[in-house]
């Protein structure tokens, strides 16, 4: 497959997701510094900053986990898979991605249900709807389905390129 406009859009989307993650991490670091500064110098730490840091950390965790699947940086035991022939290894990778996609479907379905149930529940310190926090679950599910679908497409692309090379 050639590098079409769709692949460029996905590359830009991935860059935006990574920047979103980096900005969240910077805000978490700044808020944590602010909270420690206020606690030790003025003996008065605002309660809202701790809650906001917790909520942003939840979002960071879920988005980073999806990026980890895309970048293939999660810990995996591939000793046995690496011993398999190339075709069976590709099939195993496809099955793993399909399993992740099935789990992601559940995350979307039930994460959305929890998000809707908590839309009127305010957080204790900030008063934000708790649904904003729980929305990170279906967002992660969508990202995982997108990234696993792309991985399956790449596996098929690589397999078809190998077959064409063998035919020549």
Backbone as a printed PyTorch tensor [residue, N CA C, xyz], in Angstrom:
tensor([[[  0.8310,  -1.1680,   0.0000],
         [  0.0000,   0.0000,   0.0000],
         [  0.8800,   1.2370,   0.0000]],

        [[  0.5040,   2.2470,  -0.7580],
         [  1.3050,   3.4590,  -0.8090],
         [  0.9520,   4.3780,   0.3550]],

        [[  1.8250,   5.3210,   0.5920],
         [  1.5900,   6.2920,   1.6630],
         [  0.5710,   7.3140,   1.1660]],

        [[ -0.6980,   7.0420,   1.4070],
         [ -1.7590,   7.9290,   0.9450],
         [ -2.0320,   9.0000,   1.9830]],

        [[ -2.9710,   9.8700,   1.6580],
         [ -3.3710,  10.9360,   2.5650],
         [ -3.9190,  10.4050,   3.8720]],

        [[ -4.5750,   9.2290,   3.8190],
         [ -5.1160,   8.6430,   5.0490],
         [ -4.0200,   8.3000,   6.0380]],

        [[ -2.9030,   7.7730,   5.5500],
         [ -1.7930,   7.4180,   6.4430],
         [ -1.1800,   8.6730,   7.0510]],

        [[ -1.1230,   9.7640,   6.2550],
         [ -0.5950,  11.0270,   6.7800],
         [ -1.5120,  11.5700,   7.8760]],

        [[ -2.8080,  11.4680,   7.6660],
         [ -3.7700,  11.9270,   8.6720],
         [ -3.5870,  11.1360,   9.9610]],

        [[ -3.4070,   9.8220,   9.8440],
         [ -3.1970,   8.9960,  11.0350],
         [ -1.8850,   9.3460,  11.7340]],

        [[ -0.8690,   9.6830,  10.9550],
         [  0.4090,  10.0910,  11.5510],
         [  0.2290,  11.3940,  12.3260]],

        [[ -0.4980,  12.3430,  11.7450],
         [ -0.7650,  13.6070,  12.4430],
         [ -1.6260,  13.3730,  13.6830]],

        [[ -2.6020,  12.4990,  13.5570],
         [ -3.4540,  12.1760,  14.7060],
         [ -2.6120,  11.6040,  15.8410]],

        [[ -1.7140,  10.6980,  15.5170],
         [ -0.8440,  10.0940,  16.5230],
         [  0.0490,  11.1560,  17.1700]],

        [[  0.5360,  12.0950,  16.3690],
         [  1.3490,  13.1860,  16.9100],
         [  0.5270,  14.0440,  17.8650]],

        [[ -0.7190,  14.3150,  17.5220],
         [ -1.5960,  15.1020,  18.3920],
         [ -1.8390,  14.3660,  19.7050]],

        [[ -2.0690,  13.0580,  19.6350],
         [ -2.2860,  12.2670,  20.8510],
         [ -1.0440,  12.3210,  21.7400]],

        [[  0.1270,  12.2190,  21.1530],
         [  1.3650,  12.2720,  21.9390],
         [  1.5750,  13.6590,  22.5510]],

        [[  1.2570,  14.7040,  21.7990],
         [  1.3590,  16.0540,  22.3510],
         [  0.3600,  16.2570,  23.4900]],

        [[ -0.8410,  15.7340,  23.3290],
         [ -1.8460,  15.8030,  24.3910],
         [ -1.3010,  15.1550,  25.6600]],

        [[ -0.6850,  14.0110,  25.4920],
         [ -0.0920,  13.2880,  26.6150],
         [  1.0450,  14.0920,  27.2520]],

        [[  1.8920,  14.6860,  26.4370],
         [  3.0070,  15.4870,  26.9580],
         [  2.4990,  16.7100,  27.7210]],

        [[  1.4790,  17.3610,  27.1950],
         [  0.9150,  18.5290,  27.8770],
         [  0.2990,  18.1180,  29.2040]],

        [[ -0.4230,  16.9980,  29.2220],
         [ -0.9800,  16.5190,  30.4880],
         [  0.1140,  16.2680,  31.5140]],

        [[  1.2150,  15.6750,  31.0800],
         [  2.3190,  15.3990,  32.0060],
         [  2.9360,  16.6920,  32.5440]],

        [[  3.0570,  17.7020,  31.6880],
         [  3.6020,  18.9800,  32.1410],
         [  2.6640,  19.6540,  33.1420]],

        [[  1.3690,  19.5960,  32.8750],
         [  0.3960,  20.1860,  33.8070],
         [  0.4280,  19.4440,  35.1410]],

        [[  0.5310,  18.1280,  35.0970],
         [  0.6190,  17.3350,  36.3320],
         [  1.8520,  17.7520,  37.1350]],

        [[  2.9900,  17.8770,  36.4590],
         [  4.2250,  18.2640,  37.1570],
         [  4.0920,  19.6620,  37.7590]],

        [[  3.5390,  20.6060,  37.0050],
         [  3.3910,  21.9760,  37.4950],
         [  2.4260,  22.0390,  38.6780]],

        [[  1.3030,  21.3310,  38.5820],
         [  0.3280,  21.3350,  39.6810],
         [  0.8850,  20.6660,  40.9340]],

        [[  1.6390,  19.6010,  40.7420],
         [  2.2440,  18.9240,  41.8900],
         [  3.2550,  19.8450,  42.5630]],

        [[  4.0760,  20.5230,  41.7720],
         [  5.0310,  21.4890,  42.3230],
         [  4.2860,  22.5890,  43.0780]],

        [[  3.2330,  23.1120,  42.4750],
         [  2.4350,  24.1690,  43.1090],
         [  1.8630,  23.6890,  44.4450]],

        [[  1.3450,  22.4840,  44.4630],
         [  0.7550,  21.9530,  45.6900],
         [  1.8030,  21.7850,  46.7900]],

        [[  2.9550,  21.2470,  46.4450],
         [  4.0240,  21.0810,  47.4300],
         [  4.5120,  22.4500,  47.9100]],

        [[  4.6840,  23.3780,  46.9990],
         [  5.1070,  24.7360,  47.3360],
         [  4.1280,  25.3790,  48.3180]],

        [[  2.8540,  25.2920,  48.0230],
         [  1.8320,  25.8900,  48.8950],
         [  1.7780,  25.1900,  50.2520]],

        [[  1.9550,  23.8950,  50.2780],
         [  1.8590,  23.1550,  51.5300],
         [  3.0260,  23.4820,  52.4630]],

        [[  4.2460,  23.5060,  51.9250],
         [  5.4000,  23.6640,  52.7900],
         [  5.7610,  25.1260,  53.0690]],

        [[  5.4410,  26.0160,  52.1640],
         [  5.7760,  27.4160,  52.4180],
         [  4.6450,  28.1860,  53.1000]],

        [[  3.4150,  27.8810,  52.7520],
         [  2.2860,  28.6170,  53.3060],
         [  1.3820,  27.7500,  54.1860]],

        [[  1.7290,  26.4830,  54.3110],
         [  0.9520,  25.5370,  55.1230],
         [ -0.5280,  25.5220,  54.7330]],

        [[ -0.7720,  25.7040,  53.4440],
         [ -2.1480,  25.7370,  52.9650],
         [ -2.1920,  25.2500,  51.5170]],

        [[ -2.3040,  23.9570,  51.3380],
         [ -2.3750,  23.3900,  49.9850],
         [ -3.8310,  23.3570,  49.5320]],

        [[ -4.0900,  23.8190,  48.3320],
         [ -5.4750,  23.7660,  47.8410],
         [ -5.8920,  22.3220,  47.5470]],

        [[ -7.1060,  21.9890,  47.9170],
         [ -7.5820,  20.6140,  47.7010],
         [ -7.8730,  20.3400,  46.2290]],

        [[ -8.2060,  21.3750,  45.4810],
         [ -8.5610,  21.1760,  44.0720],
         [ -7.3750,  20.6800,  43.2510]],

        [[ -6.1460,  21.1100,  43.6200],
         [ -4.9960,  20.7200,  42.8010],
         [ -4.7120,  19.2270,  42.9040]],

        [[ -4.8930,  18.6560,  44.0920],
         [ -4.6740,  17.2160,  44.2540],
         [ -5.6820,  16.4220,  43.4280]],

        [[ -6.9200,  16.8590,  43.4580],
         [ -7.9550,  16.1570,  42.6990],
         [ -7.7140,  16.2820,  41.1970]],

        [[ -7.3270,  17.4720,  40.7460],
         [ -7.0660,  17.6610,  39.3200],
         [ -5.8800,  16.8240,  38.8650]],

        [[ -4.8370,  16.7580,  39.6840],
         [ -3.6770,  15.9220,  39.3470],
         [ -4.1050,  14.4630,  39.2200]],

        [[ -4.9340,  14.0080,  40.1250],
         [ -5.4110,  12.6150,  40.0800],
         [ -6.1940,  12.3580,  38.7900]],

        [[ -7.0880,  13.2760,  38.4340],
         [ -7.8930,  13.1010,  37.2200],
         [ -7.0190,  13.1250,  35.9620]],

        [[ -6.0710,  14.0470,  35.9240],
         [ -5.1800,  14.1180,  34.7620],
         [ -4.2950,  12.8770,  34.6730]],

        [[ -3.8880,  12.3500,  35.8240],
         [ -3.0740,  11.1320,  35.8300],
         [ -3.8730,   9.9420,  35.2830]],

        [[ -5.1440,   9.8850,  35.6180],
         [ -5.9980,   8.8140,  35.0740],
         [ -6.0310,   8.9110,  33.5550]],

        [[ -6.2500,  10.1210,  33.0330],
         [ -6.2740,  10.3110,  31.5860],
         [ -4.9210,   9.9430,  30.9690]],

        [[ -3.8350,  10.3740,  31.6070],
         [ -2.4890,  10.0380,  31.1040],
         [ -2.2910,   8.5360,  31.0410]],

        [[ -2.7200,   7.8360,  32.0720],
         [ -2.5290,   6.3840,  32.1310],
         [ -3.2490,   5.6870,  30.9920]],

        [[ -4.4910,   6.0630,  30.7580],
         [ -5.2680,   5.3860,  29.7150],
         [ -4.7700,   5.7320,  28.3160]],

        [[ -4.4600,   6.9940,  28.0710],
         [ -3.9700,   7.3730,  26.7410],
         [ -2.5840,   6.7750,  26.5020]],

        [[ -1.7280,   6.7980,  27.5230],
         [ -0.3850,   6.2320,  27.3710],
         [ -0.4370,   4.7240,  27.1550]],

        [[ -1.3850,   4.0510,  27.7720],
         [ -1.5150,   2.6100,  27.5530],
         [ -1.8690,   2.3230,  26.0940]],

        [[ -2.7410,   3.1420,  25.5170],
         [ -3.0930,   2.9630,  24.1030],
         [ -1.8880,   3.2380,  23.2090]],

        [[ -1.1270,   4.2780,  23.5230],
         [  0.0860,   4.5690,  22.7560],
         [  1.0750,   3.4120,  22.8970]],

        [[  1.1530,   2.8440,  24.0910],
         [  2.0450,   1.7030,  24.3130],
         [  1.7030,   0.5210,  23.4300]],

        [[  0.4090,   0.2940,  23.2060],
         [ -0.0030,  -0.7890,  22.3030],
         [  0.4100,  -0.4460,  20.8760]],

        [[  0.2110,   0.7900,  20.4770],
         [  0.5700,   1.1900,  19.1160],
         [  2.0710,   1.0780,  18.8780]],

        [[  2.8550,   1.5320,  19.8490],
         [  4.3120,   1.5350,  19.7110],
         [  4.9360,   0.1790,  20.0520]],

        [[  4.1120,  -0.7500,  20.5210],
         [  4.5580,  -2.0940,  20.8940],
         [  5.6320,  -2.0600,  21.9860]],

        [[  5.3840,  -1.2500,  23.0060],
         [  6.3690,  -1.1120,  24.0800],
         [  5.9000,  -1.7360,  25.3880]],

        [[  4.7390,  -2.3660,  25.3800],
         [  4.2920,  -3.0620,  26.5800],
         [  5.1060,  -4.3380,  26.7570]],

        [[  5.2410,  -4.7520,  27.9880],
         [  5.9650,  -5.9760,  28.2810],
         [  5.2010,  -7.1570,  27.6830]],

        [[  5.8950,  -7.9960,  26.9910],
         [  5.2680,  -9.1710,  26.4020],
         [  6.2180, -10.3490,  26.4500]],

        [[  5.6600, -11.5070,  26.4970],
         [  6.4720, -12.7180,  26.4870],
         [  6.3870, -13.2860,  25.0780]],

        [[  7.3990, -12.9800,  24.2910],
         [  7.3720, -13.4040,  22.8920],
         [  8.4090, -14.4740,  22.5930]],

        [[  8.8960, -15.1210,  23.6150],
         [  9.9050, -16.1720,  23.4170],
         [  9.3460, -17.2700,  22.5230]],

        [[  8.1490, -17.7190,  22.8300],
         [  7.5460, -18.8080,  22.0490],
         [  7.1080, -18.3330,  20.6710]],

        [[  6.5610, -17.1310,  20.6160],
         [  6.0850, -16.6010,  19.3350],
         [  7.2500, -16.4060,  18.3790]],

        [[  8.3960, -15.9590,  18.8740],
         [  9.5400, -15.7320,  17.9910],
         [ 10.0970, -17.0360,  17.4200]],

        [[  9.7790, -18.1700,  18.0450],
         [ 10.2360, -19.4630,  17.5360],
         [  9.3380, -20.0040,  16.4230]],

        [[  8.1680, -19.4150,  16.2550],
         [  7.2100, -19.8930,  15.2630],
         [  7.6160, -19.4630,  13.8600]],

        [[  7.1520, -20.2060,  12.8520],
         [  7.3660, -19.7640,  11.4650],
         [  6.6640, -18.4260,  11.2180]],

        [[  7.1190, -17.6970,  10.2210],
         [  6.6410, -16.3300,   9.9670],
         [  5.1200, -16.2550,   9.7990]],

        [[  4.5420, -17.1930,   9.0570],
         [  3.0910, -17.1510,   8.8170],
         [  2.3090, -17.3570,  10.1070]],

        [[  2.7400, -18.2920,  10.9190],
         [  2.0390, -18.5620,  12.1850],
         [  2.2740, -17.4090,  13.1610]],

        [[  3.4490, -16.8160,  13.1230],
         [  3.7350, -15.6540,  13.9670],
         [  2.8010, -14.4920,  13.5990]],

        [[  2.6110, -14.2830,  12.2890],
         [  1.7020, -13.2270,  11.8380],
         [  0.2790, -13.5190,  12.2790]],

        [[ -0.1330, -14.7830,  12.1550],
         [ -1.4760, -15.1680,  12.5940],
         [ -1.6410, -14.9360,  14.0990]],

        [[ -0.6060, -15.2610,  14.8690],
         [ -0.6490, -15.0460,  16.3150],
         [ -0.7910, -13.5580,  16.6320]],

        [[ -0.0460, -12.7090,  15.9250],
         [ -0.1390, -11.2650,  16.1380],
         [ -1.5280, -10.7440,  15.7880]],

        [[ -2.1150, -11.2780,  14.7360],
         [ -3.4720, -10.8740,  14.3590],
         [ -4.4580, -11.2850,  15.4450]],

        [[ -4.3330, -12.5090,  15.9450],
         [ -5.2410, -12.9810,  16.9970],
         [ -5.1000, -12.1560,  18.2820]],

        [[ -3.8750, -11.7980,  18.6300],
         [ -3.6590, -10.9560,  19.8170],
         [ -4.3260,  -9.5980,  19.6240]],

        [[ -4.1380,  -9.0000,  18.4400],
         [ -4.7710,  -7.7040,  18.1680],
         [ -6.2890,  -7.8020,  18.1640]],

        [[ -6.8270,  -8.8980,  17.6380],
         [ -8.2870,  -9.0850,  17.6670],
         [ -8.7860,  -9.2400,  19.1050]],

        [[ -8.0060,  -9.9150,  19.9480],
         [ -8.3700, -10.0380,  21.3570],
         [ -8.3780,  -8.6870,  22.0580]],

        [[ -7.3680,  -7.8720,  21.7760],
         [ -7.3210,  -6.5260,  22.3510],
         [ -8.5110,  -5.7090,  21.8590]],

        [[ -8.8600,  -5.8670,  20.5750],
         [ -9.9960,  -5.1310,  20.0290],
         [-11.3060,  -5.5640,  20.6860]],

        [[-11.4450,  -6.8660,  20.9620],
         [-12.6610,  -7.3510,  21.6340],
         [-12.7540,  -6.7530,  23.0390]],

        [[-11.6330,  -6.7720,  23.7680],
         [-11.6040,  -6.1670,  25.1020],
         [-11.9060,  -4.6750,  25.0180]],

        [[-11.3850,  -4.0270,  23.9950],
         [-11.6270,  -2.5930,  23.8090],
         [-13.1000,  -2.3030,  23.5550]],

        [[-13.7540,  -3.2110,  22.8460],
         [-15.1930,  -3.0540,  22.6300],
         [-15.9540,  -3.0450,  23.9470]],

        [[-15.5610,  -3.9190,  24.8450],
         [-16.1760,  -3.9270,  26.1740],
         [-15.8580,  -2.6480,  26.9330]],

        [[-14.6360,  -2.1730,  26.7810],
         [-14.2650,  -0.9150,  27.4430],
         [-15.1260,   0.2340,  26.9390]],

        [[-15.3690,   0.2650,  25.6470],
         [-16.1960,   1.3290,  25.0760],
         [-17.6260,   1.2040,  25.5870]],

        [[-18.1690,   0.0000,  25.5020],
         [-19.5690,  -0.2050,  25.8850],
         [-19.8100,   0.1050,  27.3680]],

        [[-19.0400,  -0.5180,  28.2330],
         [-19.2850,  -0.3530,  29.6650],
         [-18.6790,   0.9460,  30.1980]],

        [[-17.5970,   1.4000,  29.5970],
         [-17.0400,   2.6950,  29.9830],
         [-17.9970,   3.8260,  29.6650]],

        [[-18.6770,   3.7170,  28.5150],
         [-19.6670,   4.7280,  28.1530],
         [-20.8570,   4.6680,  29.1100]],

        [[-21.2450,   3.4670,  29.5000],
         [-22.3650,   3.3300,  30.4530],
         [-22.0230,   4.0030,  31.7860]],

        [[-20.8000,   3.7850,  32.2710],
         [-20.3790,   4.4190,  33.5240],
         [-20.2800,   5.9370,  33.3360]],

        [[-19.7890,   6.3590,  32.1900],
         [-19.6950,   7.7900,  31.9050],
         [-21.0750,   8.4390,  31.9650]],

        [[-22.0630,   7.7970,  31.3780],
         [-23.4180,   8.3510,  31.3880],
         [-24.0320,   8.3320,  32.7900]],

        [[-23.7160,   7.2820,  33.5720],
         [-24.2600,   7.2040,  34.9320],
         [-23.6780,   8.2900,  35.8400]],

        [[-22.4630,   8.7320,  35.5580],
         [-21.8040,   9.6780,  36.4560],
         [-21.8190,  11.1090,  35.9310]],

        [[-22.5970,  11.3870,  34.8980],
         [-22.5620,  12.7280,  34.3120],
         [-23.1330,  13.8000,  35.2290]],

        [[-23.9550,  13.4130,  36.1910],
         [-24.5080,  14.3880,  37.1300],
         [-23.8530,  14.3280,  38.5050]],

        [[-22.8580,  13.4800,  38.6480],
         [-22.1560,  13.3500,  39.9220],
         [-20.9480,  14.2840,  39.9230]],

        [[-20.9420,  15.3000,  40.7940],
         [-19.7990,  16.2240,  40.8090],
         [-18.6320,  15.6540,  41.6090]],

        [[-17.4420,  16.0520,  41.2140],
         [-16.2620,  15.6550,  41.9910],
         [-16.2430,  16.4920,  43.2750]],

        [[-15.6480,  15.9580,  44.3450],
         [-15.7110,  16.6410,  45.6440],
         [-15.0910,  18.0440,  45.6760]],

        [[-13.8990,  18.2110,  45.1480],
         [-13.2070,  19.4940,  45.2900],
         [-13.4750,  20.4540,  44.1360]],

        [[-13.4490,  19.9500,  42.9170],
         [-13.6040,  20.8090,  41.7450],
         [-15.0570,  21.0130,  41.3320]],

        [[-15.8970,  20.0500,  41.6630],
         [-17.2870,  20.1210,  41.2330],
         [-17.4800,  19.7620,  39.7700]],

        [[-16.4390,  19.2140,  39.1430],
         [-16.5580,  18.7790,  37.7410],
         [-17.3830,  17.5080,  37.6730]],

        [[-18.1020,  17.3110,  36.5800],
         [-18.8150,  16.0370,  36.4360],
         [-17.8130,  14.8770,  36.4040]],

        [[-18.0750,  13.8480,  37.1700],
         [-17.1920,  12.6810,  37.2040],
         [-17.1510,  11.9640,  35.8530]],

        [[-18.1370,  12.2460,  35.0170],
         [-18.1480,  11.6220,  33.6880],
         [-16.9170,  12.0370,  32.8830]],

        [[-16.3550,  13.2040,  33.1440],
         [-15.1460,  13.6290,  32.4330],
         [-13.9910,  12.7030,  32.7390]],

        [[-13.9350,  12.2110,  33.9620],
         [-12.8670,  11.2860,  34.3400],
         [-13.1150,   9.9210,  33.7020]],

        [[-14.3460,   9.4340,  33.8270],
         [-14.6770,   8.1080,  33.3060],
         [-14.6910,   8.0550,  31.7820]],

        [[-14.7620,   9.1990,  31.1330],
         [-14.7190,   9.2330,  29.6710],
         [-13.3870,   8.7050,  29.1350]],

        [[-12.3650,   8.6930,  29.9840],
         [-11.0540,   8.1870,  29.5530],
         [-11.1180,   6.6980,  29.1950]],

        [[-12.0590,   5.9660,  29.7650],
         [-12.1580,   4.5210,  29.4890],
         [-12.6130,   4.2640,  28.0500]],

        [[-13.7520,   4.8330,  27.6050],
         [-14.1160,   4.5860,  26.2020],
         [-13.1550,   5.2360,  25.2030]],

        [[-12.5290,   6.3510,  25.5830],
         [-11.5430,   6.9670,  24.6860],
         [-10.3780,   6.0050,  24.4700]],

        [[ -9.9190,   5.3700,  25.5400],
         [ -8.8500,   4.3840,  25.3970],
         [ -9.3080,   3.2280,  24.5070]],

        [[-10.5430,   2.7870,  24.6790],
         [-11.0690,   1.7080,  23.8480],
         [-11.0530,   2.0660,  22.3710]],

        [[-11.4540,   3.2920,  22.0500],
         [-11.4520,   3.7430,  20.6540],
         [-10.0260,   3.7880,  20.1130]],

        [[ -9.1100,   4.3520,  20.9080],
         [ -7.7110,   4.4090,  20.4620],
         [ -7.1380,   3.0100,  20.2470]],

        [[ -7.4500,   2.0870,  21.1470],
         [ -6.9430,   0.7160,  20.9970],
         [ -7.4930,   0.0580,  19.7430]],

        [[ -8.7680,   0.2370,  19.4740],
         [ -9.3370,  -0.3540,  18.2550],
         [ -8.6760,   0.2440,  17.0230]],

        [[ -8.4600,   1.5550,  17.0220],
         [ -7.8000,   2.1990,  15.8940],
         [ -6.3850,   1.6460,  15.7110]],

        [[ -5.6020,   1.6210,  16.7840],
         [ -4.2120,   1.1870,  16.6730],
         [ -4.0990,  -0.2990,  16.3370]],

        [[ -4.9650,  -1.1370,  16.8960],
         [ -4.9210,  -2.5720,  16.5700],
         [ -5.3600,  -2.8190,  15.1350]],

        [[ -6.3410,  -2.0660,  14.6630],
         [ -6.7660,  -2.1980,  13.2610],
         [ -5.6250,  -1.8480,  12.3240]],

        [[ -4.9100,  -0.7790,  12.6410],
         [ -3.7580,  -0.3900,  11.8120],
         [ -2.6740,  -1.4580,  11.8400]],

        [[ -2.4710,  -2.0630,  12.9910],
         [ -1.4590,  -3.1220,  13.0960],
         [ -1.8520,  -4.3350,  12.2500]],

        [[ -3.1200,  -4.6980,  12.2800],
         [ -3.5880,  -5.8300,  11.4600],
         [ -3.4220,  -5.5080,   9.9810]],

        [[ -3.7400,  -4.2840,   9.5900],
         [ -3.5510,  -3.8700,   8.1880],
         [ -2.0740,  -3.9720,   7.8100]],

        [[ -1.1920,  -3.5320,   8.6930],
         [  0.2500,  -3.6140,   8.4090],
         [  0.7310,  -5.0580,   8.2900]],

        [[  0.1730,  -5.9450,   9.1040],
         [  0.5520,  -7.3570,   9.0210],
         [  0.1370,  -7.9210,   7.6620]],

        [[ -1.0990,  -7.6400,   7.2370],
         [ -1.5590,  -8.1200,   5.9290],
         [ -0.7440,  -7.4960,   4.7970]],

        [[ -0.4110,  -6.2170,   4.9410],
         [  0.3970,  -5.5370,   3.9280],
         [  1.7640,  -6.2050,   3.8090]],

        [[  2.3850,  -6.4630,   4.9440],
         [  3.6980,  -7.1130,   4.9530],
         [  3.6190,  -8.5160,   4.3590]],

        [[  2.5530,  -9.2500,   4.6920],
         [  2.3660, -10.6010,   4.1820],
         [  2.1890, -10.5850,   2.6640]],

        [[  1.3840,  -9.6370,   2.1440],
         [  1.1710,  -9.5890,   0.6940],
         [  2.4450,  -9.1500,  -0.0340]],

        [[  3.2400,  -8.2730,   0.5730],
         [  4.5090,  -7.8800,  -0.0360],
         [  5.4830,  -9.0540,  -0.0900]],

        [[  5.4730,  -9.8770,   0.9680],
         [  6.3240, -11.0660,   0.9870],
         [  5.9210, -12.0400,  -0.1110]],

        [[  4.6190, -12.2330,  -0.2900],
         [  4.1440, -13.1550,  -1.3310],
         [  4.5220, -12.6500,  -2.7140]],

        [[  4.4280, -11.3300,  -2.9400],
         [  4.8100, -10.7880,  -4.2320],
         [  6.3000, -10.9550,  -4.4760]],

        [[  7.1020, -10.7920,  -3.4310],
         [  8.5540, -10.9440,  -3.5690],
         [  8.9260, -12.3870,  -3.8720]],

        [[  8.2000, -13.3390,  -3.2640],
         [  8.4700, -14.7530,  -3.5110],
         [  8.0380, -15.1680,  -4.9250]],

        [[  7.0050, -14.4920,  -5.4680],
         [  6.5070, -14.8490,  -6.7910],
         [  7.4640, -14.3980,  -7.8880]],

        [[  8.2560, -13.3660,  -7.6080],
         [  9.1780, -12.8560,  -8.6420],
         [ 10.3970, -13.7030,  -8.8050]]])
